[in-house]
Amino acid sequence: MNVYLWLKAFHLVAVISWMAGLLYLPRLMVYHCDAEAGGKQSETFKIMERRLLKAIMTPAMIVSWAIGLALVWASGPAYVLGTAWFWVKLVLVVGLTGVHMMLAGHVRKFAEDCNERSKTYFRIINEVPTVLMLVIVILVVVKPF
């Protein structure tokens, strides 16, 4: 068995799970903006947002990072760390992590009925992970530099 290939497979599953959450959570927030604070619909969105963040997104992010670092180690750190595409990818993954943390803050605000952002804001935020993912995938597959 090639451990590297198993690591890569599980890394992809974790990243797909994380990205699903990063793409879905802001969409939930768009709809949550229309719900009356404290109402039944708002309370349902709070549960959905919290569970998505705590049960899927955060564990998937942690596993993505852990296995990603294991892949660097398995590939030979000297080789990987010497490539420009890897450093750009790393910066973008840190950016995805920042988006994750920002969304976690919005989940807290909604939970406290203190959201101050508009539907338009969440629609725009919904596109950020898509753009980051697109560039990351191109960097990993094409390795343009």
C-alpha positions, 0 to 999 in steps of 0.5 A, a space after each residue: 500500500 502506498 501511504 502517500 496515496 491514502 493520505 492524498 485521498 483522505 485529504 481530498 475528502 476533508 477538503 471537499 467537506 470543508 469547501 461544502 461548508 464554506 460554500 453553504 454557510 454563507 448561503 444559509 446566512 443570506 436566508 437567515 437575514 430575512 428571518 425575524 430575530 428570535 422567531 422559529 425560522 431564525 432559531 432553525 437557522 441558528 441550529 443549522 449554522 452551528 451544526 454545520 460549523 461545529 460538526 462538519 466544517 471545523 473538523 474537516 478544516 483540522 483534518 485538511 490541515 493535518 493531512 496536508 502537512 503530512 503530505 508535505 512531510 511524505 513528499 519530502 519537505 525540502 522539495 515541497 518547501 522549495 517550490 513557489 506554487 506551494 507557498 502561494 497555495 499555503 497563503 491561499 489556504 491560510 486565507 480560506 482558514 481566515 474566511 472560516 474564522 470570519 464565518 464562525 464569528 458571524 455564526 456567533 453574531 446570529 446566535 446572539 441575534 446581533 447580526 449587522 450584515 446584509 444579504 448582499 454582504 453574505 452573497 459576496 462572501 459566498 464567492 470568496 471561497 470559490 475563487 480561492 478554491 479555484 486558484 488553489 486547485 490550479 496551483 496544485 494540479 498545474 504547478 505553474 511555477 
